[in-house]
Amino acid sequence: MPDALTDIVKRYTDSQAGSGPFETPVPGLTFLRSDHRKHPAHLVFKPALCVVVQGAKWTTFGGQRFDYKPGQALVVSVETPALSRVVKASPSEPYLGIIVEFDLAVMREVLEGLEAPPPPVSKVQHGIFVTHFQGYMAECVYRLVRLIDTPQAIPVIAPMIMRELCYWLLTGPHGGEVAGLALANGHAERVIRAIHALRDQFAEAVRIEDLASIAQMSPSAFHRQFKALTAMTPLQYQKQLRLLEARHLMVSGVATAESAAYQVGYESPSQFSREYSRMFGAPPRRDVATLVPAAI
């Protein structure tokens, strides 16, 4: 199966223009490819199963790094900014990856149908972990990927495979984490509500007291559990969202460095430039000048 999966992903990405990510006809299924090792890239992960088919990669959430390679998958249960890098890739053996986004409504339905649902974790933990990509879970992804060749079957078969994949995730060794984090039960549910509020209003001034109120916690307890879940503080989370959005606005050509700074909530362009340089390694204009040719 691994060789067959590699062949399908490579064949599909060979037929596509650009550098990806490559969306497929299957909803929520995306392929990744890189023919060379890459510099670290900042991005926002959504809840998903991130499978390495060939090559290797690492991703850092806050201060915690996760390395994953063929036979492994990164499970992300909470939307969060991250720094990611392809560390093993070449033209002859490119890095190949598969992303399967979680449909949380389907996940809840499957959980509710289990005779013996996994007990959610008793305390908030990082919403990210690396697991072995094998057995029934790997078979589900393989069958999902194969649907690309039979598009007429996708609307009927893909939802059934996604339900089965949810079942194996929930009944696997990390079932409690999936139930407690991806499905947002208990403390995690309240923290995730606050994360969504912060994400939707990242350009506004943030008060920990307001976020803690959304999570129905004291400010100190909220701060502690937010960091346990995302590996960063609320202010660090907000800052990364702001800078990522500013970078997107500038690369898209819809904003200058100064206007992007104001749009994402900075009152001082000089502070924006300092924090941007710390995150991306170069001042805004110089960084964007290197990115725009690659985006064309």
C-alpha positions as YAML, in Angstrom:
chain: A
units: angstrom
residues:
- id: 1
  name: MET
  ca: [0.00, 0.00, 0.00]
- id: 2
  name: PRO
  ca: [2.73, 2.62, 0.76]
- id: 3
  name: ASP
  ca: [4.15, 2.33, -2.77]
- id: 4
  name: ALA
  ca: [0.69, 2.53, -4.30]
- id: 5
  name: LEU
  ca: [-0.12, 5.63, -2.22]
- id: 6
  name: THR
  ca: [3.16, 7.23, -3.29]
- id: 7
  name: ASP
  ca: [2.39, 6.52, -6.95]
- id: 8
  name: ILE
  ca: [-1.06, 8.09, -6.78]
- id: 9
  name: VAL
  ca: [0.09, 11.26, -4.99]
- id: 10
  name: LYS
  ca: [3.09, 11.67, -7.28]
- id: 11
  name: ARG
  ca: [1.04, 11.09, -10.43]
- id: 12
  name: TYR
  ca: [-1.60, 13.58, -9.36]
- id: 13
  name: THR
  ca: [0.87, 16.30, -8.37]
- id: 14
  name: ASP
  ca: [2.84, 15.74, -11.60]
- id: 15
  name: SER
  ca: [-0.30, 16.69, -13.51]
- id: 16
  name: GLN
  ca: [-0.90, 19.94, -11.59]
- id: 17
  name: ALA
  ca: [0.52, 23.40, -12.16]
- id: 18
  name: GLY
  ca: [2.26, 25.39, -9.45]
- id: 19
  name: SER
  ca: [3.84, 24.34, -6.20]
- id: 20
  name: GLY
  ca: [0.73, 23.44, -4.23]
- id: 21
  name: PRO
  ca: [-0.95, 22.75, -1.92]
- id: 22
  name: PHE
  ca: [-2.97, 20.72, -4.43]
- id: 23
  name: GLU
  ca: [-6.68, 20.41, -3.79]
- id: 24
  name: THR
  ca: [-8.29, 17.22, -5.05]
- id: 25
  name: PRO
  ca: [-11.84, 16.43, -6.18]
- id: 26
  name: VAL
  ca: [-12.42, 14.76, -2.81]
- id: 27
  name: PRO
  ca: [-13.70, 17.36, -0.29]
- id: 28
  name: GLY
  ca: [-11.18, 17.97, 2.48]
- id: 29
  name: LEU
  ca: [-8.40, 15.98, 0.77]
- id: 30
  name: THR
  ca: [-5.26, 17.92, -0.19]
- id: 31
  name: PHE
  ca: [-1.86, 16.80, -1.45]
- id: 32
  name: LEU
  ca: [1.50, 18.40, -0.66]
- id: 33
  name: ARG
  ca: [4.69, 18.12, -2.68]
- id: 34
  name: SER
  ca: [8.16, 19.58, -2.56]
- id: 35
  name: ASP
  ca: [11.07, 18.59, -4.79]
- id: 36
  name: HIS
  ca: [13.57, 20.28, -2.47]
- id: 37
  name: ARG
  ca: [14.12, 20.91, 1.20]
- id: 38
  name: LYS
  ca: [12.39, 24.13, 2.18]
- id: 39
  name: HIS
  ca: [13.03, 27.00, 4.52]
- id: 40
  name: PRO
  ca: [10.71, 27.03, 7.54]
- id: 41
  name: ALA
  ca: [7.27, 28.39, 6.63]
- id: 42
  name: HIS
  ca: [4.71, 30.03, 8.90]
- id: 43
  name: LEU
  ca: [1.11, 28.92, 8.45]
- id: 44
  name: VAL
  ca: [-2.10, 28.23, 10.32]
- id: 45
  name: PHE
  ca: [-3.03, 24.57, 10.77]
- id: 46
  name: LYS
  ca: [-6.68, 23.57, 10.80]
- id: 47
  name: PRO
  ca: [-7.91, 20.38, 12.51]
- id: 48
  name: ALA
  ca: [-6.65, 17.63, 10.23]
- id: 49
  name: LEU
  ca: [-4.72, 14.40, 9.76]
- id: 50
  name: CYS
  ca: [-1.38, 15.26, 8.10]
- id: 51
  name: VAL
  ca: [0.25, 12.17, 6.59]
- id: 52
  name: VAL
  ca: [3.82, 11.89, 5.32]
- id: 53
  name: VAL
  ca: [3.93, 9.62, 2.27]
- id: 54
  name: GLN
  ca: [7.55, 10.26, 1.30]
- id: 55
  name: GLY
  ca: [10.30, 12.46, 2.74]
- id: 56
  name: ALA
  ca: [10.22, 14.05, 6.17]
- id: 57
  name: LYS
  ca: [8.99, 17.18, 7.90]
- id: 58
  name: TRP
  ca: [8.91, 18.93, 11.23]
- id: 59
  name: THR
  ca: [6.38, 21.36, 12.65]
- id: 60
  name: THR
  ca: [6.72, 23.56, 15.71]
- id: 61
  name: PHE
  ca: [3.71, 24.77, 17.68]
- id: 62
  name: GLY
  ca: [4.83, 27.37, 20.18]
- id: 63
  name: GLY
  ca: [7.97, 25.84, 21.65]
- id: 64
  name: GLN
  ca: [7.12, 22.20, 20.95]
- id: 65
  name: ARG
  ca: [8.49, 20.47, 17.85]
- id: 66
  name: PHE
  ca: [7.00, 17.42, 16.16]
- id: 67
  name: ASP
  ca: [9.01, 15.37, 13.65]
- id: 68
  name: TYR
  ca: [7.18, 13.00, 11.32]
- id: 69
  name: LYS
  ca: [8.18, 10.76, 8.43]
- id: 70
  name: PRO
  ca: [6.70, 7.94, 6.28]
- id: 71
  name: GLY
  ca: [4.57, 5.67, 8.42]
- id: 72
  name: GLN
  ca: [3.63, 8.57, 10.69]
- id: 73
  name: ALA
  ca: [0.97, 11.26, 10.72]
- id: 74
  name: LEU
  ca: [0.52, 14.51, 12.60]
- id: 75
  name: VAL
  ca: [-2.93, 14.94, 14.13]
- id: 76
  name: VAL
  ca: [-3.92, 18.56, 14.72]
- id: 77
  name: SER
  ca: [-7.03, 18.97, 16.84]
- id: 78
  name: VAL
  ca: [-7.14, 22.74, 17.30]
- id: 79
  name: GLU
  ca: [-6.65, 25.57, 14.82]
- id: 80
  name: THR
  ca: [-3.30, 27.15, 15.59]
- id: 81
  name: PRO
  ca: [-0.35, 28.99, 13.99]
- id: 82
  name: ALA
  ca: [2.78, 26.94, 13.43]
- id: 83
  name: LEU
  ca: [6.23, 26.90, 11.86]
- id: 84
  name: SER
  ca: [6.77, 23.98, 9.47]
- id: 85
  name: ARG
  ca: [9.66, 22.73, 7.35]
- id: 86
  name: VAL
  ca: [10.26, 19.99, 4.80]
- id: 87
  name: VAL
  ca: [13.63, 18.48, 5.77]
- id: 88
  name: LYS
  ca: [13.92, 15.57, 3.36]
- id: 89
  name: ALA
  ca: [13.13, 16.00, -0.34]
- id: 90
  name: SER
  ca: [14.83, 15.81, -3.73]
- id: 91
  name: PRO
  ca: [13.78, 15.87, -7.40]
- id: 92
  name: SER
  ca: [14.17, 12.08, -7.55]
- id: 93
  name: GLU
  ca: [12.34, 11.50, -4.25]
- id: 94
  name: PRO
  ca: [10.14, 14.53, -3.55]
- id: 95
  name: TYR
  ca: [8.44, 15.14, -0.26]
- id: 96
  name: LEU
  ca: [4.83, 13.95, -0.59]
- id: 97
  name: GLY
  ca: [2.12, 14.56, 1.96]
- id: 98
  name: ILE
  ca: [-1.62, 14.11, 2.39]
- id: 99
  name: ILE
  ca: [-3.92, 16.30, 4.44]
- id: 100
  name: VAL
  ca: [-7.36, 15.04, 5.44]
- id: 101
  name: GLU
  ca: [-9.35, 17.78, 7.13]
- id: 102
  name: PHE
  ca: [-11.61, 16.71, 9.97]
- id: 103
  name: ASP
  ca: [-15.36, 17.19, 9.65]
- id: 104
  name: LEU
  ca: [-16.15, 17.72, 13.32]
- id: 105
  name: ALA
  ca: [-19.88, 17.24, 12.82]
- id: 106
  name: VAL
  ca: [-19.23, 13.76, 11.40]
- id: 107
  name: MET
  ca: [-16.75, 13.07, 14.19]
- id: 108
  name: ARG
  ca: [-19.40, 13.92, 16.80]
- id: 109
  name: GLU
  ca: [-21.95, 11.65, 15.13]
- id: 110
  name: VAL
  ca: [-19.50, 8.75, 15.14]
- id: 111
  name: LEU
  ca: [-18.58, 9.38, 18.77]
- id: 112
  name: GLU
  ca: [-22.24, 9.42, 19.80]
- id: 113
  name: GLY
  ca: [-22.76, 6.07, 18.04]
- id: 114
  name: LEU
  ca: [-19.98, 4.25, 19.89]
- id: 115
  name: GLU
  ca: [-21.06, 1.70, 22.49]
- id: 116
  name: ALA
  ca: [-17.98, 2.42, 24.55]
- id: 117
  name: PRO
  ca: [-16.77, 5.94, 23.67]
- id: 118
  name: PRO
  ca: [-13.24, 6.81, 24.76]
- id: 119
  name: PRO
  ca: [-13.13, 8.88, 27.93]
- id: 120
  name: PRO
  ca: [-11.88, 12.40, 27.12]
- id: 121
  name: VAL
  ca: [-8.52, 13.31, 28.59]
- id: 122
  name: SER
  ca: [-8.94, 14.52, 32.14]
- id: 123
  name: LYS
  ca: [-7.02, 17.74, 31.58]
- id: 124
  name: VAL
  ca: [-6.22, 20.02, 28.69]
- id: 125
  name: GLN
  ca: [-3.16, 18.84, 26.77]
- id: 126
  name: HIS
  ca: [-1.57, 19.95, 23.54]
- id: 127
  name: GLY
  ca: [-4.08, 19.53, 20.75]
- id: 128
  name: ILE
  ca: [-1.38, 18.03, 18.55]
- id: 129
  name: PHE
  ca: [0.33, 14.63, 18.48]
- id: 130
  name: VAL
  ca: [2.15, 12.28, 16.11]
- id: 131
  name: THR
  ca: [0.71, 8.80, 15.59]
- id: 132
  name: HIS
  ca: [1.58, 5.74, 13.55]
- id: 133
  name: PHE
  ca: [-0.02, 5.69, 10.11]
- id: 134
  name: GLN
  ca: [-0.90, 2.06, 9.67]
- id: 135
  name: GLY
  ca: [-3.67, -0.53, 9.81]
- id: 136
  name: TYR
  ca: [-7.28, 0.45, 9.23]
- id: 137
  name: MET
  ca: [-6.55, 4.18, 9.37]
- id: 138
  name: ALA
  ca: [-4.01, 3.87, 6.54]
- id: 139
  name: GLU
  ca: [-6.43, 1.74, 4.53]
- id: 140
  name: CYS
  ca: [-9.11, 4.43, 4.85]
- id: 141
  name: VAL
  ca: [-6.81, 7.14, 3.56]
- id: 142
  name: TYR
  ca: [-5.68, 4.90, 0.70]
- id: 143
  name: ARG
  ca: [-9.28, 4.26, -0.35]
- id: 144
  name: LEU
  ca: [-10.07, 7.97, -0.06]
- id: 145
  name: VAL
  ca: [-7.11, 8.85, -2.29]
- id: 146
  name: ARG
  ca: [-8.08, 6.20, -4.86]
- id: 147
  name: LEU
  ca: [-11.44, 7.93, -5.37]
- id: 148
  name: ILE
  ca: [-9.64, 10.57, -7.41]
- id: 149
  name: ASP
  ca: [-9.70, 8.13, -10.33]
- id: 150
  name: THR
  ca: [-13.47, 7.57, -10.03]
- id: 151
  name: PRO
  ca: [-14.95, 11.06, -9.49]
- id: 152
  name: GLN
  ca: [-18.51, 9.82, -9.98]
- id: 153
  name: ALA
  ca: [-18.13, 7.71, -6.82]
- id: 154
  name: ILE
  ca: [-16.86, 10.55, -4.61]
- id: 155
  name: PRO
  ca: [-20.24, 11.95, -3.40]
- id: 156
  name: VAL
  ca: [-21.40, 8.47, -2.36]
- id: 157
  name: ILE
  ca: [-18.24, 6.76, -1.10]
- id: 158
  name: ALA
  ca: [-16.15, 9.59, 0.39]
- id: 159
  name: PRO
  ca: [-18.57, 10.37, 3.27]
- id: 160
  name: MET
  ca: [-18.63, 6.70, 4.27]
- id: 161
  name: ILE
  ca: [-14.83, 6.49, 4.28]
- id: 162
  name: MET
  ca: [-14.60, 9.67, 6.35]
- id: 163
  name: ARG
  ca: [-16.97, 8.18, 8.93]
- id: 164
  name: GLU
  ca: [-14.85, 5.04, 9.06]
- id: 165
  name: LEU
  ca: [-11.67, 7.10, 9.46]
- id: 166
  name: CYS
  ca: [-13.28, 8.95, 12.37]
- id: 167
  name: TYR
  ca: [-14.15, 5.60, 13.95]
- id: 168
  name: TRP
  ca: [-10.57, 4.33, 13.84]
- id: 169
  name: LEU
  ca: [-9.22, 7.62, 15.20]
- id: 170
  name: LEU
  ca: [-11.70, 7.57, 18.08]
- id: 171
  name: THR
  ca: [-11.10, 3.92, 18.94]
- id: 172
  name: GLY
  ca: [-7.33, 4.07, 18.49]
- id: 173
  name: PRO
  ca: [-4.62, 4.69, 21.09]
- id: 174
  name: HIS
  ca: [-5.22, 8.47, 20.98]
- id: 175
  name: GLY
  ca: [-9.01, 8.20, 21.05]
- id: 176
  name: GLY
  ca: [-9.31, 10.11, 24.31]
- id: 177
  name: GLU
  ca: [-7.31, 13.01, 22.93]
- id: 178
  name: VAL
  ca: [-9.40, 13.11, 19.76]
- id: 179
  name: ALA
  ca: [-12.62, 12.99, 21.78]
- id: 180
  name: GLY
  ca: [-11.45, 15.59, 24.25]
- id: 181
  name: LEU
  ca: [-9.81, 18.01, 21.84]
- id: 182
  name: ALA
  ca: [-11.10, 17.64, 18.28]
- id: 183
  name: LEU
  ca: [-14.62, 17.31, 19.65]
- id: 184
  name: ALA
  ca: [-14.07, 19.92, 22.33]
- id: 185
  name: ASN
  ca: [-15.33, 18.43, 25.57]
- id: 186
  name: GLY
  ca: [-14.94, 19.85, 29.06]
- id: 187
  name: HIS
  ca: [-12.26, 22.46, 29.66]
- id: 188
  name: ALA
  ca: [-10.96, 22.12, 26.11]
- id: 189
  name: GLU
  ca: [-14.35, 23.09, 24.69]
- id: 190
  name: ARG
  ca: [-14.36, 26.36, 26.59]
- id: 191
  name: VAL
  ca: [-10.78, 27.19, 25.69]
- id: 192
  name: ILE
  ca: [-11.47, 26.45, 22.01]
- id: 193
  name: ARG
  ca: [-14.47, 28.81, 22.10]
- id: 194
  name: ALA
  ca: [-12.12, 31.53, 23.31]
- id: 195
  name: ILE
  ca: [-9.58, 30.60, 20.60]
- id: 196
  name: HIS
  ca: [-12.27, 31.06, 17.95]
- id: 197
  name: ALA
  ca: [-13.19, 34.45, 19.41]
- id: 198
  name: LEU
  ca: [-9.55, 35.50, 19.38]
- id: 199
  name: ARG
  ca: [-9.13, 34.26, 15.81]
- id: 200
  name: ASP
  ca: [-12.20, 36.16, 14.60]
- id: 201
  name: GLN
  ca: [-11.15, 39.41, 16.30]
- id: 202
  name: PHE
  ca: [-7.37, 39.18, 16.13]
- id: 203
  name: ALA
  ca: [-7.03, 42.78, 14.89]
- id: 204
  name: GLU
  ca: [-8.64, 44.14, 18.04]
- id: 205
  name: ALA
  ca: [-7.03, 44.77, 21.41]
- id: 206
  name: VAL
  ca: [-7.26, 41.60, 23.46]
- id: 207
  name: ARG
  ca: [-8.00, 41.42, 27.19]
- id: 208
  name: ILE
  ca: [-7.22, 38.14, 28.90]
- id: 209
  name: GLU
  ca: [-10.14, 38.80, 31.24]
- id: 210
  name: ASP
  ca: [-12.58, 38.86, 28.29]
- id: 211
  name: LEU
  ca: [-11.22, 35.62, 26.82]
- id: 212
  name: ALA
  ca: [-11.26, 34.00, 30.25]
- id: 213
  name: SER
  ca: [-14.89, 35.02, 30.61]
- id: 214
  name: ILE
  ca: [-15.75, 33.27, 27.32]
- id: 215
  name: ALA
  ca: [-13.98, 30.17, 28.65]
- id: 216
  name: GLN
  ca: [-15.72, 30.53, 32.03]
- id: 217
  name: MET
  ca: [-12.40, 30.42, 33.85]
- id: 218
  name: SER
  ca: [-10.30, 32.68, 35.99]
- id: 219
  name: PRO
  ca: [-7.68, 34.64, 34.00]
- id: 220
  name: SER
  ca: [-4.82, 32.64, 35.51]
- id: 221
  name: ALA
  ca: [-6.48, 29.27, 34.84]
- id: 222
  name: PHE
  ca: [-7.41, 30.31, 31.30]
- id: 223
  name: HIS
  ca: [-3.88, 31.52, 30.53]
- id: 224
  name: ARG
  ca: [-2.42, 28.26, 31.82]
- id: 225
  name: GLN
  ca: [-4.82, 26.02, 29.89]
- id: 226
  name: PHE
  ca: [-4.65, 28.08, 26.69]
- id: 227
  name: LYS
  ca: [-0.89, 27.56, 26.67]
- id: 228
  name: ALA
  ca: [-1.28, 23.86, 27.47]
- id: 229
  name: LEU
  ca: [-3.57, 23.46, 24.45]
- id: 230
  name: THR
  ca: [-1.77, 25.62, 21.88]
- id: 231
  name: ALA
  ca: [1.82, 25.69, 23.23]
- id: 232
  name: MET
  ca: [1.71, 29.50, 23.23]
- id: 233
  name: THR
  ca: [0.14, 32.33, 25.21]
- id: 234
  name: PRO
  ca: [-2.96, 34.17, 23.95]
- id: 235
  name: LEU
  ca: [-0.87, 37.22, 23.06]
- id: 236
  name: GLN
  ca: [1.66, 35.10, 21.16]
- id: 237
  name: TYR
  ca: [-1.21, 33.40, 19.31]
- id: 238
  name: GLN
  ca: [-2.74, 36.75, 18.39]
- id: 239
  name: LYS
  ca: [0.60, 38.18, 17.28]
- id: 240
  name: GLN
  ca: [1.26, 35.28, 14.94]
- id: 241
  name: LEU
  ca: [-2.22, 35.58, 13.41]
- id: 242
  name: ARG
  ca: [-1.70, 39.32, 12.89]
- id: 243
  name: LEU
  ca: [1.68, 38.94, 11.24]
- id: 244
  name: LEU
  ca: [0.54, 36.06, 9.01]
- id: 245
  name: GLU
  ca: [-2.44, 38.11, 7.82]
- id: 246
  name: ALA
  ca: [-0.25, 41.17, 7.23]
- id: 247
  name: ARG
  ca: [2.14, 39.08, 5.16]
- id: 248
  name: HIS
  ca: [-0.78, 37.73, 3.11]
- id: 249
  name: LEU
  ca: [-2.10, 41.26, 2.48]
- id: 250
  name: MET
  ca: [1.29, 42.48, 1.28]
- id: 251
  name: VAL
  ca: [2.08, 39.46, -0.90]
- id: 252
  name: SER
  ca: [-1.40, 39.76, -2.46]
- id: 253
  name: GLY
  ca: [-0.63, 43.36, -3.36]
- id: 254
  name: VAL
  ca: [-3.64, 44.81, -1.55]
- id: 255
  name: ALA
  ca: [-1.67, 46.62, 1.16]
- id: 256
  name: THR
  ca: [1.65, 48.32, 1.79]
- id: 257
  name: ALA
  ca: [3.66, 47.50, 4.89]
- id: 258
  name: GLU
  ca: [2.25, 50.51, 6.72]
- id: 259
  name: SER
  ca: [-1.39, 49.94, 5.75]
- id: 260
  name: ALA
  ca: [-1.11, 46.21, 6.49]
- id: 261
  name: ALA
  ca: [0.20, 47.04, 9.96]
- id: 262
  name: TYR
  ca: [-2.86, 49.18, 10.72]
- id: 263
  name: GLN
  ca: [-5.29, 46.69, 9.19]
- id: 264
  name: VAL
  ca: [-4.14, 43.86, 11.46]
- id: 265
  name: GLY
  ca: [-4.24, 45.98, 14.60]
- id: 266
  name: TYR
  ca: [-0.83, 47.59, 15.04]
- id: 267
  name: GLU
  ca: [-0.78, 51.25, 16.09]
- id: 268
  name: SER
  ca: [2.96, 51.64, 15.50]
- id: 269
  name: PRO
  ca: [4.51, 50.73, 12.10]
- id: 270
  name: SER
  ca: [7.93, 50.55, 13.76]
- id: 271
  name: GLN
  ca: [6.71, 47.99, 16.31]
- id: 272
  name: PHE
  ca: [5.09, 46.05, 13.46]
- id: 273
  name: SER
  ca: [8.37, 46.06, 11.53]
- id: 274
  name: ARG
  ca: [10.35, 44.85, 14.56]
- id: 275
  name: GLU
  ca: [7.97, 42.01, 15.36]
- id: 276
  name: TYR
  ca: [7.64, 41.07, 11.68]
- id: 277
  name: SER
  ca: [11.42, 40.84, 11.37]
- id: 278
  name: ARG
  ca: [11.67, 38.63, 14.44]
- id: 279
  name: MET
  ca: [9.05, 36.25, 13.09]
- id: 280
  name: PHE
  ca: [10.01, 36.09, 9.40]
- id: 281
  name: GLY
  ca: [13.71, 36.93, 9.55]
- id: 282
  name: ALA
  ca: [13.57, 40.11, 7.44]
- id: 283
  name: PRO
  ca: [11.76, 43.48, 7.44]
- id: 284
  name: PRO
  ca: [8.35, 43.51, 5.70]
- id: 285
  name: ARG
  ca: [9.37, 45.04, 2.36]
- id: 286
  name: ARG
  ca: [12.46, 42.89, 1.94]
- id: 287
  name: ASP
  ca: [10.61, 39.72, 2.95]
- id: 288
  name: VAL
  ca: [7.72, 40.39, 0.56]
- id: 289
  name: ALA
  ca: [10.15, 41.19, -2.28]
- id: 290
  name: THR
  ca: [11.51, 37.65, -2.00]
- id: 291
  name: LEU
  ca: [8.05, 36.10, -1.81]
- id: 292
  name: VAL
  ca: [6.20, 37.89, -4.62]
- id: 293
  name: PRO
  ca: [8.23, 36.38, -7.51]
- id: 294
  name: ALA
  ca: [7.58, 32.90, -6.09]
- id: 295
  name: ALA
  ca: [3.85, 33.62, -5.83]
- id: 296
  name: ILE
  ca: [3.51, 34.75, -9.47]
...
